């Protein structure tokens, strides 16, 4: 059974950095485009960043462009989201998503990012 497991969330000060990871198991990881979404209380889930299956093409939400970096290691079945210069607006539950573009979609359980001084 396919599973995605996020880790790395926690408390970070404004202006600080945090690195999120997502490990996939039970799926042909290399066949899936991967994304990070986030959802803050009272808000809709939004796409933060995505990366294609070979790590060539990336996409970023405008408000995180230049601060966040998505990457993947297909040998380790993992993706990461490096978050720099974090702001209070980045506080949310962050979710990892796998999509093979042919109807298979998997979500992780999420990891909480709290931004506070």
Secondary structure, DSSP 8 states (H G I E B T S, - for coil): --EEEEE--EEE-TT--EEEEEEEESS-GGG-EEEEEEE-TTS--EEEEEE-TTS--EEE-GGGTTTEEEEEETTTTEEEEEE-S--GGG-EEEEEEEE-SSS-EEE---EEEEE--
